[in-house]
Amino acid sequence: MKQTEPQKDRESLYLEVTTVNGAVSLSLHSSIVLFLLSYTECSSFHVYLVTDQADILLSLSGLVPGGLAVSEVRRDKLPGLVRMCRLPAALEPGACFCRAGLAVVLRHIIQRACQLMPGRRDVASLLGFKNTCLKACAEVSQWTRLCELDIPSAVEQHIRNPEDQMCRLPAAILNLEQRLGEPVKVHNDDKIRRQKLQQQKKGNSQLKGPSTETESHPNESHPGVELSAALAKLSADAVPSPSTRERSDIRKVKTTDLPELEHVFAEGLYFTLTDVVLLPCVHQYLISLHKHTPSTLSHLPLLLRWYQRVQELPSVLRTTKDCGMALLCLSTVDPCPPQPEAPQPSGAEQEGPKLKQEPFVGGPRPTLTKLQENGIDAVYAAHPCPSWTVDWESLPAAVNPTEGKMSDARAVRKQQQLNNLVAMVTELARPGHTVVDFCSGGGHVGIVLAYTLPKCQVILIENKEESLVRARDRSAQLGLTNIGFIQTNLDYFTGNFNIGVALHACGVATDMVLDRCLQAQAGFVISPCCYGFIQNTLKFNFPKSARFTETLSYKEHMILCRFADQTAVSLPPERRLIGKRCMGLVDLDRSWAAETHGYSVRVMTMVPEGCSPKNNMLVGIPTR
């Protein structure tokens, strides 16, 4: 494999290379990205293998698909935006727009391949129904977290220490096995379920679908109708079959009485990006199990069936050959003697709490009284510069939020909100500082900061591509050179910065931004929002501060959060006052937790108060 000279018009794709006991290898995330590049046959990226040592390309020969432009780069030579992110990362020509994180990069590769090859139906279908496959970020979606983080992490840990891992199956693998056994729900599945019922009534013992030639294996279910639908979806030449009406007795069957559909692939009937992510991981894991403890395979019948089924796709076989993956032939696996039930995860291996809202009973008064009796009540600091304002009249039109798609009244309120945040950031910023606008949306905050603080570097971080592209286009109109854009989830941003800012970060997004600022020992100016969406997650538990935890239970704290959202101008004044008080208490808890990390934190109200129902600001300065 030769090192290739980069072309200026190509996007750059940066992949992690790891070294274990002196041996150079690709991380699982890197292997997944290369697998997708080969599957889509997309060659519009220049691949950079990121390493701390030189001359690694020869060591990785056979693992990188042919036809790709490949170079190696030392970690300390990475472009600035890429250096601020966990890999993989894709950088557009011009070096001001970066996409980072596995799911974000994979989705971008598919979209790019579809632009270049609009006829590739099999590539477009990888994004699933309404292009939502792995779109939800891992912070809020347990499925994305399982596929993007938990399973690759569990497999890499297993490969590093196979002897230590043989006595138990990882919780992530068991979770996947369980999900493969759940009934499948797909859009408009009623027709497919009626077709399945009709086949059952014909007495087909193995439900063998029309025009489907698959090898039959003992004790294995081959869902004929499901498999036919799945293969038709993948075929570029597929023509929709003529609509045939079911028999009258089939039409009369209630939907609730129709047979459930079985999994063909990971997300249900259709081969999607999720299967692409899982295959390199599961392949490595099964190789290790087959080598060390083949009897353990008997605990994973559904995963083995899925692994075998993906091998029935010619495009997968072509890709695995191109990537140097020698797939196991499951039909030759030695039969396993009966084994006891698979060990269940315990302790730290258990899956995190379900992201499900707790039921609420009663109002906030008992909770407010309990806090007051313990000497805790909402305290607001005075606004240090209530009359400060951006000189909106003198700014170019592209800076002004009035240029966005919003009413005049809303645009004025947005200007007032920005006045408050920009005033606080201006108070903290110094020449040469890096300011990060988290959850930046279309760039209302970040673009104003970049324009008004030309001696600071401003980075906009957002996981919605459409919003960030809109911000980039506005920035290009202004000719800003001190601004960068990163499409990623917050967990993938690891860069150092001096000030973090966020306007109306919803629910626990405020706590994620706050946590990132504390890790970087950066100042922060944050306006929280959507208090009712706050709940315990894998990363955060509420209440956060020691004093609140000693006083309130989790459910009592959730009552505060629920009523903190009741500050809309349409509500009665007394109710709004209670909502504002609850809002102040939730943010007081956040501020006390931050102060334990060596911060001075003020909770204050935006001016004028009517600029937003969610008008709190948390302003923090590191004191050490």
N, C-alpha and C positions, 0 to 999 in steps of 0.2 A: 504494500500500500504506500503510494507516494504522497508526499506533502504537495498540496496544490496551492498555487498563488491565488489569493482572494481577488474577486472582481468587485469593483466599487458599487455596481448596481444591484448586487445580491444582498439579501438579508443574511446576517450572521447568526449562527445557532451555536450556543456554548453549552457543552456537555461535560459532566463531572467524570474524572478518572480517579480511581482509588488505588491505593497500594496496601496490600495486606501481606505481611511477612516477606516483603521484597518483591512480591508478584504484582504486576500491573493488571488491572481489570476495569471494566466499565461498571459504574453503579447501575442498579436496576432501573432507576429513572432514565439514565442515559440509554440503556438497552431498549427500553420501551419507546423512546423517541426515535431511535434508529429503526426499530421494527416498523413504526408507523410510516417513516419516510420511505422505506422499501415497499410497504403495502400500497401506499398511494402513488409510488413511482414519481414522487415530487423531488425534482433536483434543483429547485430555485433557491436553496439555502447553501451557504458555505458553512460547513461544520468545523467548529474549533473544539478540540479536546483539551480540557483545562487540567493542567498538571503542575506539580512542584518540581518535576525533574524533566530532563531533556530526552529526546529520541525515544518516544514511547510508541510511535506509529507501528513499528515492526512488531512489537510485542502484542499489538491488538489486531494484527492481520487476520482476516477471516471473520472477525466479529463486527466489522464495519461493512455495510453493504457496498457492492460495487456501484460505480456511476456517480458517487457523491464526491463533491469537492471537499477535501479534508485537510486541516492544518492542526498543529498543536500550538498552544499558547500557555505561557507561564501565568500563574494566578496573579502575580503582582503587575502584569502587563494588561490586565483586563480593562475595557472601557469603564468609565466612572459609574454609569448607571448599572451595568452588569455586576460590578464589584459590590453594589449595595444589595444584591439579591441572592437568594439561594438558587442554585441551578436545578433544572435547565432554564435557559433564558434565550430569547430571540431579540435581536437588535436591528432596527430598521436602518437603512443607509441614511447617514446624517447624524446618527448616534444620539438622538434626543428622545426616541420612543422605544421603550423596552417592554417586552412581555416576559413574565417570570412565573415559575411554578409549573408543575407537570400538566395539570388539566388545561390551564390557560394556553400553554405552548402547543399542546396536542390539538386543541380546538383550532388554533391559529393555522397550524400546518394543513388541517383538513380544509379550512376555508380558502387558504391560498391555493391548494391543489384544485379545488372546485373552480376557482377563478381561471386557472390555467387550462383545466380540462373539464369543461362544463358537461361533457357527456358521460363522465364517470359516475354512474348511478350508485355503484357499490361504495364509492368514497363518500358521496353526499349522505348516504343512508347511515354512515357511522355516527352522525350527530343525533340520530334518533328522532322521536316524535317532536315536532316543532323545534328541532335543533337544540334540545335542552339536555342532551346527554352530558353528564358531569359539568353542567354549567353552574349549578349551585356550589358555593365555596365550601370547603371542608369545615370551616368554623360553624356552619349552620346545618350542613347536610351530613347525616351519619353515613349514607351510602357513598358519597364522594370521599369522605374521610377514610372509610374502610378500603376503597379501591386505590386512592391516591397516596395514602400515608400508611395506614395500619398494616395492610398485607405486604407491601414492599419492605417495610421496616421489619416485620416478623420474619420474612424470608431471609433478608440479609443477616439478621441476628442468628438465625438457624444455620446459615451457611458458614458464618464465622466460628460458631461453636456447635457443630452437629452433635457431638457426644453429649453435651449438656442439655440439648433440646430433645433428645430422642424419647425421653420418658413421658412427654406430654405434647399434645397438639396445641399450637398457638391459638389464643382466643380468636384472632382475626380469621384464621383458616376455618375454625369451627363455626364462626358467624357466617362465613360465605357458604359453607355446606348447608347450614340451616336455611339460608335465604334461597338456595337453589331448590329447596323442597317446598317453598311457599307457592300457592296458586298464582298464576300469571294473570295480570290485568293489562290489556292493551286497548288502544282506541278502537272503537267499533268491533269489539270482539264477539258480539252477539252472533254475527253470521258465521264466524269460524267455529264457535261452540255448537251451533246447530248442525253444521257440516259434520262435526265430530260425533254428535248424537246420531246422525243418520248413518255414519259408518258403523257405529256400535250396534245399531239395530240390524244392520246387514249381517252381523255376526263375525266381523273380522277380528280374529283373536289378537293380532299384533298391530291393528290399526295402520296397515301399510298404505301410505298415500299414493295417489296417482303420479306416474312419471318420476318416482323417487327410487333410486337404486342405492340402497344402503345395506351394508353387511349386517346380518342378524347375529346377535350375540345372546347367549343364554341369560335368562333372568334380567334382561334389559328391555325397558319399554321404549319403543320407537313411535313417538307421537306423529302419525302420518300426516294429518291435516296441518298440525303446527309446523312440521318440517317443510311441507310443500309451500306454506305461506312464507316461511323464512327464506327458502332458496329462491323463490320468485322475487323477493325483495332485493336480493343480491345480484340478480341477473340484469345486465345492461340491456339485453335484448328481450326482456320479458314483456309479453303483451297481456294486459288484463284479461282474465278468462271471461267468457260470456256469462252474463248474469243468469243464473238458473234458480228458479224458485223451489224452495224446499217442499217436500210433501206436506199435505195438509196436517197430518198428525204431528209433524215436526214443528210446523208454524204455531200450533196451538200450545206447545209446551211453554210454561212460564220460564222467564229468564233465570229465576232462582233455582229451577230444577235442571238446568243445563249442565253438562259435565264441565269441570274446570279444565283449563288449558295447562299443559305441562311446560316446563322450561325446555327450550331448545338451546338458548344461549343465556348469558349471565343476567341480562335484564328482562328476559322473557322469550319472545319468539324470534327476535331479530338480532343479527350480528351487529354490534355497535362498538363505539370507542371503548366501552368498558371491557369488552372481550380482548381488545388489543392491549389494554393496560394489564389485564390479568394474566394473559398467556405467558409472557416471559417470566413472570413471578411464579406462577403455578408450575411451569416447566422446570425451573431450577429447584423448586421445593420437592417435586415428585422424583426428580433424579436422585436427590439426596436420600429421600425415604426409601426408594427402590434399592439403593446401594447399601444403606445401613440397617434399616428395619422394614423390610417389605411387608411384614404382617400388619404394619400400621395402616397400609393402604386400604384395608378392609373397613376402616372407620370413615372413609371418604367416598362412598359409592357415587354420590351425585356429582362430586367434583371430578371423579374419574370419567363419568359419562360425558360431562361437559368437555373435558380435555380431549376425549376421543372424538366428540362431535365436531369440534373446530378443525380437526384434522381432515374432515370430509370436504372442506372447502378448498378448491384448487388454489385460490389466491393466498390462503394461509400457507399451504405447502410450498408455493413458490417463494413466499417471504421468509419462511423459516430456513429454507435452503440458502437463500441469499444472505441471511444473517448468521449462518453457521450453527443453527439450532437443530440437533438431531433428536427429533421427537420420539418419545417412547411409544412402542407398539403395545397397547394395553392388552391385546388379545393373547400376548405371550407371557404376561405376568403370571407367576406361579400362583395357583389357588392358595388362599389363606385359610388356615384352620379357624374355626369359630373363636372369636375374641370377646372378652368382656366389653361392656359399653365403653365408648370412648371417654377418656377423662374430661371432665368439664373444667373450664377456667375458674380460678378462684383468686381472691385477694386482688392484687394489682392487675391481674390479667382480665378481670371482668370488664365488660363493656361499660362505658361511661353512662351517666344518667341520661335518660331519654329527654330530648328537647321538647317537653310537653308542658303546657301551661297548667299550673296548679289551680284547683277550684278555689273560689273566694267565698267567704261567708262573713256577713256583717259589714259595718262601716269602719272608718279610720279612727273614730274618736277614742276607743279603748287603747289602741296602739299609741296615739298621740299623748294620751294621759299617762301611759306607762313610761314613755320617754321623758315626759316633763317631770314626773316624780323622781326620775333618776338624773335630773339636772341636764337633760339633753333637749335642745330646741334649735330650730333653724336660725342661723345667724348669717346675715349678709353684710359683706364689706362694702364701704362706699366706693362708688365708681370714681377712679382717679382723674378722668378727663371726660366728663359727661357732654361737653359741648364740642369735642373734637370731631371733625368730619373730613372725609376725603373730598377734595375739590372736584366733584363730579363734572362740573361744567367745562373744566379745562382738559379733561381726559378724552382720548380718542373713543369713538363709538364702540369699538370692539371690547373695550375694558368694562363698559357700563352694562349692568345686568338688564337694563331696559331693552338691550338688543336681543335678549332671549325671548322665548315664546311664553310670555306671561303678561297678565293684565298690568295696566299702569299702576294701580293701587298696590299690587303685589310687588312690582318692581321697586316702588318707593320703600316698602318695608324691607326688601332685600338690601337696598342701599343702606338703610339704617342698621341692619344686622352686620353688614360688612364694615361700617364705620366702627362698630364696637370691637370686632376682631382685629381689624387692621391697626386700630389705635393701640391695642394691647401688644400686638406683635412688634409694632414700631418701637414701643417702649423697651422691649427686650432685645431687639436685633442690633447687631453690630456689623460693620463691613467685613465681608468674608464669611459670614455665617451661612449655614445651610438651613433653610426653612422647608419643612415637609407639610404639605396640605393633604391630610389623610381623608379618605372617602370624598374625594374632590369633586365628583360629579362632572358637570360641564365646565368647571374651572372658575366659578365666580370668585372664590376667595383667592386661589393661587395666582390667577392672572393679575388681579389688582395688586397683590403683594409683589409679584415680579416686576410690575411696571413702576410701583412706588418705591421699591427697594432695589435699585439697579446694581448695587454693590453686594447683594446677597444672591446665593443660588437657591432657586425655588424648585422643589420636586413635587409633582402631583401624583398621588397614588389612588387608583380606583380599579375595581374589578369588573366594571361594565365597559366593554370596549367602545360602544357607541358614544357614551358620555365623554370618554377620554379622547376619542378622535375629534369630537366637536371642540373640546378644549384646545387640542393641538392646532386645529384649523384657525381658531380665534387668535391663538398665540402667533401663528404664522402671519396673519394679517398685520399684527403689530410689529413684526420683526424682532421679537424678543430673543435674546441670546443667552439669558441667564435662567432658562427654564427647561425642565426635563419632565418626561411622562413615563410612568411605570404602571402597566396593567398587571395587577397581581392581587392575591389575597394578602392580608396583613401579616400572616405567619411567614410568608416568603420574603418579606422585606427585612433585611438585617443590617442596613447601612447605619453609619454614624451621622448625626445631625445635631443642630443646636436648639431648634425650636420646632415643636409639633403643633399643628393647628387643625381643628376640625369643626365645621359648622353643621350642627344637627346630625351628629353621629347616632344612629338609631340603636336603642337598647344596649346590648353588651358591646356594640361597636365602640361606644365611648370608653368602656373598660379596656378593650383591646388597644385602642389608641393610647390611653393613659399608661397601660403596661409597657407598650413599646417605648414611650417617652422616658419612663422610669429606667428601663434597661439601658437606654442611651445616655442617661443623666442629662436629658434635654429639658429646657423650659417647655411649658405647654399652655395653650389657650384653646379650650374646648367648650363647645356649646352642646350639651346633651339633648337627646330627643327620645320619644317613644319609650318612656319609662315603663309602660305596661308590658313591653317585650323583654324586660330584664328577667333573667332566671338563671339558676345554676347551670353551668356547662362543664365540659371536660376540664376547662382551664380556670374558671372562676366560681367561687362560692360566695353567697350573700347571706347576711351582711358581710362587709369586707373588713371593717376596722374592729379591733379588739373590744372597744367600749360598746359598740352597737351589738356585737356578737354576744357579749355578756348580758345584754338587756333584752334583745328581741330574738325570737325564733325565725327560721327561714320564712314560714308562712306569714308571720306578722310583718316582716320586711316586704314581702310581696304585696301585702295590703297597701303599704306606703306607696309602692311603685304603681299599683293600679290607680290609686286616687291622685297620684302626681300627674297623670295624664288629663285630669279634669280641670283644665285651665282655659278652655276655649271661650272666646268672647260671648258666645251665644248662651253660656251657662249663667245662672244667677250669681251675683257678686259674692255672696257668702260661700257658695260652693267653690268658686274660683280661688278665694282666699285659702280655703282648706287645701285645694290642689297645689297652690303655690307653696304652702307650708310643707306639704309632703315632698314636693320637688326639692325644696331646700334641705330637708332631712336626708333624702337619698344621696344628694351631692355632698352633704356634710360627712356622711359615712365614707364616701369616696375620698374626700379631701384628707380625712384623718388617716385613712389607710396609706395615702401617698406620703404623708408627713413622716411616717415611720421609715421611709426610704431617704430621708434627708432633704425634705422639700419644705418650703414655705408656700402654703396654698390659700388663695382667697376665693370664696364663692361670692359672686356678685350678680347683679341684674343688669341686663342690657338697657340702654336708654335710646328712645323712650320705651317704656314697658310694653306698649302696644305694638312694637315692631314684630313680635312673635308670641304666641301662647307659650312656647318653650323658650323663655328669655333668660335662662341661667347661663353663667359662664364660670368655668373653673380655670383659674390662672395660677400656674405653679412655677416656682423658681428653685432650682437646686441650691442648697445652702452649704454643700461640702464638695 
